[in-house]
Amino acid sequence: MSAARKHTALPKAQTLIEALPWLTRHNGKTVVIKFGGNAMVDDGLKAAFAQDVVFLRQAGLKPVVVHGGGPQISAQLDKQGLVSEFKAGLRVTTPEAMDVVRMVLAGHVQRELVGLLNEHGPLAVGMTGEDAHTITATQHRPVIDGEAVDIGRVGEITAIDTGAIRALLDDGRIPVVSSIARSAEDNHVYNVNADTAAAALAAALDAETLMVLTDVEGLYEDWPNSDDVISRLTATELEKLLPDLSSGMVPKMKGCLHAVRNGVQTARVIDGRVQHSILLEIFTDEGIGTMVVPDAPQEPRETQGES
């Protein structure tokens, strides 16, 4: 082999070496990934997402994928002549609409994602929050103008049972979880916000990282005056920003806050419009997007008289 040919291959080796400390750090750790936004509807992005998740698994991490399917649900409801109404940013979900939600999430979106992952080997297993009581919910009644409003089959998570997911991870599989839950009270099935479900699962699984794919570069410092992205902030810093965030970012950032306040070491919002954004975030020195970290532990104060 000529020296020139060796030289042209060098950047590949340098890229792999840059990833080495991150590979070592993340080996054996659980990472929960919320799949959503443009990445769900663009064929090229979907394929790249599947490659990234399988790469994580083959690199020694334990990925868990959680997904919703807002655009697909809206399209199917339209097709069936069911009107999509939103209150307090949440879809009013009648029993008829819930049947469509369940069919789209578990029967279409999840099946397609499992298929894409399994092009690379017998890895992915699809499930919903109903399976093995993984996610239990109660009816969520948002307060609008001082009153609790009935918006139908929209759920608020009350319990997480990680047994089925842990069993799949221990078997080397990639769980793909649809954000649907069952209630222990009325036995109804509820639609749960996928950002919220991913955060709750990350905390319950003692995940090292929660990653939320979205359609923006991250959390902007001063939108719309600037498109500078905040690369890193603490839980307390994020909490102060929450009241001023756009409605679409609120469940994502609340999820990140919940995760890092409940044992997850980092929560990251990354741009799902960028191919291989997951690998860029986890395995490069620069990273992309916004990373939320727990508050630094308080230093114990010295008491008088102590040496």
C-alpha positions in Angstrom: 0.0 0.0 0.0 1.4 3.4 -0.9 2.2 6.1 1.7 -0.3 8.4 -0.1 -3.1 5.9 0.3 -2.3 5.5 4.0 -2.4 9.2 4.4 -5.9 9.6 2.9 -7.3 7.1 5.4 -5.7 8.9 8.4 -8.7 11.2 9.1 -10.8 8.1 9.7 -8.4 6.8 12.3 -8.3 10.3 14.0 -12.1 10.3 14.2 -12.1 6.9 15.8 -9.4 7.9 18.3 -11.3 11.1 19.2 -14.3 8.8 20.1 -12.1 6.5 22.3 -12.5 8.4 25.7 -16.3 8.7 25.1 -16.6 5.0 24.2 -14.8 4.2 27.4 -16.9 6.5 29.5 -20.3 5.4 28.1 -19.5 1.7 27.9 -22.3 -0.4 29.5 -24.4 2.7 30.3 -28.1 3.1 29.4 -29.1 6.0 27.2 -32.8 6.9 26.6 -33.5 8.6 23.2 -36.7 10.4 22.4 -37.3 10.1 18.7 -39.4 12.9 17.2 -39.7 15.8 14.9 -38.4 15.8 11.3 -36.3 12.7 12.0 -39.7 10.8 12.1 -40.9 11.8 8.7 -37.8 12.2 6.5 -36.6 8.8 5.1 -32.9 9.8 5.1 -33.0 11.0 8.7 -34.9 7.9 9.8 -32.3 5.6 8.3 -29.5 7.7 9.9 -31.2 7.5 13.2 -31.5 3.7 13.0 -27.8 3.5 12.2 -26.9 5.7 15.1 -28.9 3.7 17.6 -27.4 0.4 16.4 -23.9 2.0 16.5 -24.5 2.8 20.2 -25.6 -0.7 20.9 -22.6 -2.2 19.1 -20.3 0.3 20.9 -21.3 -1.1 24.2 -24.1 1.2 25.3 -27.7 0.2 26.1 -30.0 2.4 24.0 -33.8 2.6 24.7 -35.9 4.5 22.1 -39.2 6.2 23.1 -41.4 7.7 20.4 -44.6 9.6 19.9 -46.1 10.4 16.5 -48.0 13.7 16.4 -47.8 14.3 12.6 -48.8 10.7 11.8 -51.7 10.8 14.3 -53.0 14.1 12.9 -52.9 12.7 9.4 -54.8 9.6 10.3 -57.4 11.5 12.3 -58.0 13.8 9.3 -58.3 10.7 7.1 -61.0 9.3 9.4 -62.8 12.6 9.6 -62.0 13.1 13.3 -61.3 16.7 14.3 -58.0 17.5 16.1 -58.7 20.0 18.9 -56.0 21.3 21.2 -56.4 22.7 24.7 -53.4 23.9 26.8 -51.1 22.6 24.1 -52.5 19.0 24.4 -54.6 17.1 21.9 -58.2 16.5 23.2 -58.3 12.7 22.9 -61.8 11.1 22.7 -62.1 7.3 23.0 -62.4 7.2 19.1 -59.3 9.3 18.7 -57.5 7.1 21.3 -58.1 4.1 19.1 -56.4 5.9 16.2 -53.5 7.1 18.4 -52.9 3.5 19.6 -53.1 2.1 16.0 -50.7 4.8 14.6 -48.1 4.6 17.4 -48.0 0.8 18.0 -49.1 -0.3 14.6 -47.3 2.0 12.2 -44.6 4.3 13.7 -43.2 1.7 16.0 -43.3 -1.1 13.4 -41.4 1.1 10.9 -38.8 2.0 13.4 -38.3 -1.6 14.6 -38.0 -2.6 10.9 -35.3 0.0 10.3 -33.3 -1.0 13.3 -33.6 -4.7 12.5 -32.1 -4.2 9.0 -28.8 -4.3 11.0 -29.5 -7.5 13.0 -32.1 -9.1 15.3 -31.9 -6.2 17.8 -35.1 -4.1 18.2 -38.2 -5.2 20.1 -41.3 -3.0 20.0 -43.5 -2.5 23.0 -45.9 0.1 24.4 -46.1 1.5 27.9 -49.1 -0.9 28.4 -46.8 -3.9 28.2 -45.9 -5.5 31.5 -47.3 -2.3 33.2 -44.2 -0.4 32.0 -46.1 2.9 32.2 -49.1 3.5 34.4 -51.1 6.7 34.1 -54.1 8.5 35.4 -56.2 11.0 33.5 -54.5 14.3 33.1 -56.8 17.3 33.7 -55.0 20.5 32.8 -56.0 23.7 34.6 -57.3 26.3 32.2 -58.5 29.7 33.6 -58.4 28.3 37.1 -60.5 25.2 36.3 -59.5 21.5 35.7 -60.6 20.6 32.1 -61.5 17.2 30.8 -59.4 16.6 27.6 -60.2 12.9 27.3 -57.7 10.1 27.1 -54.6 12.1 27.9 -52.5 10.5 30.6 -50.3 11.7 33.5 -47.7 9.1 34.5 -48.2 7.7 38.0 -45.8 4.7 38.0 -43.0 3.1 35.9 -42.1 -0.6 36.0 -38.7 -1.1 34.2 -38.7 -4.9 34.5 -39.5 -5.7 30.8 -37.1 -3.0 29.5 -34.3 -4.2 31.7 -34.9 -7.8 30.6 -34.6 -6.8 27.0 -31.4 -4.7 27.6 -29.9 -7.6 29.5 -30.6 -9.8 26.4 -28.8 -7.3 24.2 -32.0 -6.0 22.6 -33.0 -2.4 21.8 -36.5 -1.6 23.3 -38.6 0.7 21.2 -41.4 2.1 23.4 -44.6 3.8 22.2 -45.8 6.4 24.7 -49.1 4.8 25.6 -50.1 3.9 29.1 -52.9 2.1 31.0 -54.6 3.3 34.1 -54.8 1.1 37.2 -58.0 3.0 38.2 -60.3 2.8 35.2 -58.3 0.4 33.0 -58.5 2.9 30.1 -55.6 3.4 27.8 -54.1 6.9 27.7 -51.9 8.9 25.3 -48.8 10.2 27.2 -46.6 13.0 26.0 -43.5 11.2 24.6 -41.0 13.8 26.0 -42.5 13.2 29.5 -42.4 9.4 29.1 -38.8 9.4 27.9 -37.7 11.5 30.9 -39.6 9.3 33.4 -38.1 6.1 31.9 -34.6 7.6 31.9 -34.9 8.4 35.6 -36.5 5.0 36.5 -33.8 3.1 34.5 -30.9 5.0 36.1 -29.9 6.0 32.6 -26.7 7.9 32.2 -28.1 10.2 29.5 -31.5 11.3 28.1 -31.4 12.6 24.5 -34.3 14.4 23.0 -34.4 14.9 19.2 -36.2 18.1 18.1 -36.4 20.4 15.1 -34.2 23.2 16.5 -30.5 23.3 17.2 -31.0 23.4 20.9 -32.1 25.9 23.5 -31.6 29.4 22.2 -30.0 32.0 24.4 -32.1 35.0 23.2 -34.6 33.9 20.6 -35.7 35.5 18.2 -33.0 38.2 18.6 -30.2 35.7 18.3 -29.7 32.1 17.2 -26.9 31.4 19.6 -27.5 28.1 21.3 -26.8 27.5 25.0 -24.4 24.6 25.0 -24.6 23.7 28.7 -26.7 24.7 31.7 -27.6 23.4 35.2 -30.9 22.3 36.4 -31.5 25.5 38.4 -30.5 27.7 35.4 -33.0 25.8 33.2 -35.7 26.1 35.8 -35.4 29.9 35.7 -35.8 29.9 31.9 -38.9 27.6 31.8 -41.6 30.4 32.1 -40.2 32.1 29.0 -39.8 29.1 26.7 -42.0 28.5 23.6 -44.8 26.0 24.3 -43.2 23.3 22.1 -40.0 23.4 24.1 -41.6 23.3 27.5 -42.3 19.5 27.7 -38.9 18.7 26.3 -37.1 21.0 28.8 -39.3 19.9 31.7 -38.4 16.4 30.8 -34.7 17.2 30.9 -35.1 18.9 34.3 -37.0 15.9 35.7 -34.3 13.6 34.4 -31.3 15.3 35.9 -33.1 15.9 39.2 -33.8 12.2 39.4 -30.4 10.6 38.9 -29.7 11.0 35.2 -26.2 12.5 34.7 -26.9 14.5 31.5 -30.0 15.4 29.5 -29.5 16.7 25.9 -31.7 18.4 23.4 -30.3 17.9 19.9 -31.2 18.8 16.3 -32.8 15.8 14.8 -32.6 17.5 11.3 -28.8 16.8 11.3 -27.9 13.3 10.1 -26.0 11.4 12.8 -26.6 14.1 15.4 -26.7 11.4 18.1 -23.2 10.2 17.3 -21.9 13.8 17.0 -23.3 14.6 20.5 -22.1 11.5 22.3 -18.7 10.7 20.6 -17.1 14.1 19.8 -15.3 16.6 21.9 -17.5 19.5 20.6 -20.9 18.0 20.8 -24.0 19.7 19.4 -27.2 21.0 21.0 -27.9 21.9 24.6 -26.8 19.8 27.6 -28.5 20.0 31.0 -26.5 18.8 34.0 -27.5 18.4 37.7 -26.7 21.3 40.0 -23.3 21.0 41.6 -23.5 19.4 45.1 -23.2 22.0 47.9 -19.8 22.0 49.6 -20.3 21.0 53.3 -19.7 24.1 55.5 -16.9 23.9 58.0 -18.2 24.0 61.6 -16.4 26.0 64.2 -13.9 24.1 66.3 -13.3 21.5 63.5 -9.6 21.0 62.6 
